[in-house]
């Protein structure tokens, strides 16, 4: 039995927990409303975030009258506390996912600890999984106070709910109503099990205590490897933990966001699936990890890249395990977040030409080779293949960083990243004395530089524009000084920044491009301001010497984070979060902006 008419929570009302294989989103009301299983890019078992009534959820709610609630992470961890306050008492739910051992690559577990901090409190639990994007049926059996949910008819997935209070079955769902005495704790474990196999958990209280200590130790030990010692360290570390939660420990790949189908405009149709590894997003993520001294993630990712490139051309998007069949499909049976349809899985951008990915990836390889560990000659051969692809393709129109579903154009950002690819490859070769065709690569780099400098400049609006011949600007131009293509004091750059200010800026918020001026992307509907671009803007301000203004903008941007310091992709007119959540792009851009601000502030005040 599903609760009918459960309202959609605001996107920002969620925290994320995970085990480096998948993630779950927990609302401020104590309901797990999203989880794909067994992997980030697998079908969902909970998706009430995308269909409040049919999608499935796992809720624990205190029956304590009118209450207020707060949510926080235990510092330096991905262990989430949801707290409820009323005249009748204080309740607390702790949620986390135990980290898997090397031998446990398929299983996943959610631990939920319920505590009555003040007062004797009654709670209601409702565990309502809906398998395969809520398209499959399942059976539900109660045995020895354990509820087993089994997909029908194939038994491919089994989840088991264990508790130290009496459980009941209602229809296809698990249910419990229980009272917790003041200071007492009740434990729930939802684990995946092999069909017919008994749970290995014999003492649920001891299991939760052991896994809690392990999770606490894992996250704090991981974060202790960060070399970051500057300002805003708590937020930087929260962003780093969020990026880590989106990283696969099994494969080394990293996904662009935890969710799919969340709208860029409420009620709109820009609802994409971001649970895959975009080379661009992943390369930027590794760049952030490397700058924080978290080098192991970059090593694992580059090992994964090396594997994908063995005898194959670099793809734009991969599944977490390196698969490339990501056909875009619609799920018409799901109502969509606040009726935002269609809900899509897969991603049609996989077949697009986006030449910029070579630049982002080679830039990360350059940083890795320079600041952490020299790459091998075998890996250098992969880099040379990428550079050859750039030399052959750099003059072609493509779909660009924003995956424009319209005609291909010669986008400035793509051309800029082609320059980065050649520039960084030359620098790697020169520092390591690797063999490379010096004249061809150097002439190629010079030709791209001159093409950008002269042919993307619009003398009428006094700015470098989105594509050749355009009358509009694009926020990705903000990367020009960030990748050291141009000095931030160059007159043409100062003028371009002023045009960005005038045309794309709303206080501290930045739009990606002027879609209202010209249907750049070929899609209907609006979108919000793009958080990553807002942080790029802050970093560009800092580099140009406008440090005080950059700091003020940065602080105001942090004010848009949710209560846990998490960001989605975009922000709406009321400051509401839009798009998939949490978004790697936003968090890595936040880290980069903060590090540039630290550098500039240290220069001024030390």
BADREN-195168 format. One record per residue (C-alpha): residue in one letter; z, y, x. Coordinates in steps of 0.2 Angstrom, whole numbers, plus 5000, padded with zeros to 4 digits. Layout:
N
AZYX...
// end
This chain:
606
X500050005000X499450175007X500350335003X499150434993X498750614996X499550625014X499050795020X498150815036X499250895049X498651035060X497750965075X499051055086X500550965078X500350815089X500950745105X500050615115X500850455123X499850325132X499750175145X498250225155X497150105144X497350195127X498250335119X499150365103X499450535094X501150565086X501450705074X502950825073X503450725057X503550565067X501950485062X500750395073X499050455065X497850405079X497650255091X496050165097X496349985103X496349905115X495450045125X495150225123X493350195117X493750045106X493850055087X495450125079X496950045072X497750205066X496550345061X497450445047X497050595057X495250575051X495650505034X497350535028X497350405015X496250265022X496350285040X498050195044X499650255052X501350205058X502650325051X504550335053X505350475042X507150525040X507750545022X508850695025X508250825013X507550985019X507350975038X506551065052X505850975067X505450995085X504550895098X504750885117X504350775132X505650715144X505250825159X503950755171X503450605159X502450555144X503950505135X503950595118X505550655108X505350705090X506950785083X507350825065X508750945060X509550965043X511251005035X511450815033X511250775052X510150765067X508850625069X507850585085X506350465088X505850425105X504050365108X503150295123X501950155128X502550045142X501450045157X500449885160X500649765175X499149715185X499049555175X499149635158X497449715156X497249685138X498849705129X499649875123X501349905116X502150055107X504050075108X504950185095X506850215097X507650295082X509350375084X510650465073X511250605084X512350675070X512850595053X512450425046X510550435042X509350335032X507550315037X505950245030X504650155041X502850125035X501750025047X499950025040X498649975053X496849985047X495749895060X493949935066X493950115060X494750065044X493249965039X494049785041X495249695031X496849605038X498249485034X500049535035X501449395037X503249405039X504149275050X505849285058X505949465055X504249495064X502749565055X501049505061X499449595057X497849495060X496149555057X495149445044X494249335046X494049325065X495849355070X495149455085X496549575085X498449535081X499749665081X501549615079X503049725073X504749685080X506349775075X508249755075X508349795057X507649695042X505749715039X504749685023X502949665019X502149765005X500349715002X499549725019X500849845027X502549835035X503949925028X505849955031X507150065024X508750065035X510250165039X510750215057X512550265060X513050415070X512650385089X511750215085X510050175090X508750065081X507249995090X505449955085X504049875095X502249865090X501349745102X499749665104X499749475105X498549335107X498249235091X499549105089X500549155103X502449195101X503149365107X503849365124X505249485118X506849395115X508049545116X507249705108X508649825114X508549755132X506649765132X506649945127X507949985139X506949905153X505249975149X506050145146X506750145164X505050085170X504050215161X505250355167X505150295185X503250275184X502950455178X504150545189X503650445204X501750485200X502150675198X503150675214X501550655223X500950825217X500850955231X500951095219X502351215223X501751375214X502151465198X501951395181X502351225188X502951145172X501351185163X500251135178X501150965178X501050945159X499150965161X499150845176X500050715166X498850745151X497350715163X498150555169X498450495151X496550505149X496250405165X495950215165X497050125177X495949975176X494250055179X494650225187X493550315174X494250465164X493750515146X493350685140X494650685126X495750565117X494950575100X493350585090X492750665075X493950815075X492950975069X492451125079X492551215062X493551155047X492351075035X490951085047X489750955054X490050975073X491150825074X490850725090X491550575099X492250625116X493150455121X491850425135X491650465153X490550615155X490150625174X490350815173X492050815164X492650675175X492050765191X492950925186X494550815182X494550735199X494250915207X495950965198X496850805204X496250835222X496851015222X498550955216X498650825230X498450675218X497150585228X497250415222X496450455205X494950525215X494750375226X494750255210X493550365201X492350375216X492450185218X491950175200X490450295203X489950195218X489950035207X488850125193X487550185206X487250015214X485349995210X485550115195X485150295192X486650395188X486950415169X487650565160X488950465150X489750295151X490950195142X492650175150X492050005158X490350085164X489350025149X487950135143X487550085126X488450225116X487250245101X487850385090X488350325072X489150395057X490650325048X490350375030X491850285023X493050405032X493350565023X493450665040X494850785045X495050905031X493450845024X492450885040X490950765039X490150665046X491350575057X490350505072X490650375085X489550355100X488650505107X486850545106X486950655121X486850495132X484950505131X484850695136X484250755152X485650855160X485250885179X486850985182X487950825183X487350805201X488150965207X489850945199X489950765206X489350805224X490550955224X492050835220X491350715234X491350865246X493150915242X493650735243X492850715260X493450875267X495250875261X495750695259X494750555266X493050535274X491750455263X490850305270X489050295276X488650185261X489250315249X488250445259X486750345254X487150365236X487350555239X485650565247X484950475232X485750605220X485050745231X483250675230X483450675211X483950855211X482450905223X481250815211X481950885195X482751055198X481351155191X481351055175X482051115158X483551015152X484851015138X486151095149X488051085150X488251115132X487150975127X486051085117X485250975103X483751095102X482251115114X482551095132X482651255143X482851315161X484751345159X485551455172X487051335173X485951185177X485051285191X486651335198X487351165199X485751105207X486051235221X487851165222X487250995224X486151035239X487351155247X488851035246X487750895252X487150995267X488951035271X489550855270X488050805282X488450935294X490350905295X490050715297X488350725307X487550615294X485650595295X484750705282X483050795280X483650965286X482151065283X481850995265X483551015259X483851185267X482251255260X482651175243X484351265243X483551425247X482251415234X483551375221X484551525226X483151645225X482551575209X484251605201X484551775209X482851845204X482251745189X483751735178X484251915180X483852025165X483652205170X483752265152X485452195149X486052205167X486652025168X486151845173X485651765157X485851595149X484051535152X482451605159X481851745148X483451745137X484251905130X485951815128X487351775141X488251615142X490051585148X489551455161X488951605171X490751625175X490551485187X489451585199X490851655209X491951505206X490751395216X490451525229X488651555224X488951745223X490351865229X491451915215X491152095222X489252085221X488552225210X487552115199X489051995197X490152145192X488852195179X488652025172X490552005170X490552175160X489252095149X490251945146X491652055142X490652145129X489752005121X490751845122X492551905123X493851915109X495451985118X495751845130X494751715121X492951675126X491451605116X490251485125X488751585120X488051705106X487551575094X487551695080X486351805089X485051665092X485251485086X485451425104X486051255100X484951205085X486551165075X487151225059X488851305057X490051405068X491251355082X492851425089X493151505106X493051385120X494751365129X493951305146X492851465146X494351575143X495151495159X493551515169X493551705164X495351725170X494951635186X493351755188X494451905185X495751855198X494351825211X493651995207X495252085211X495852115193X497452015196X498652095184X497352085170X497051905175X498951865174X499151945157X497651855150X498351685157X500051715149X499251755133X498151605134X499651495137X500351565121X498951475112X499551305119X500451195106X502351165107X502051035121X500851135131X499351035125X497651115121X496151055111X494351105115X494251265104X495351395095X494951455077X495151635070X496951605066X497351525083X497251355076X496651215087X494951145084X493951005091X494450845100X496250845106X496950845120X495350905129X495250865148X494051015151X495351135145X496851065155X495851055171X495251235169X497051285166X497551205183X496051285192X496451465185X498351445189X497951395207X496851545210X498151665202X499451585214X498351615229X497951795224X499851835219X500451765236X499151875245X499752025236X501651995236X502051895251
// end
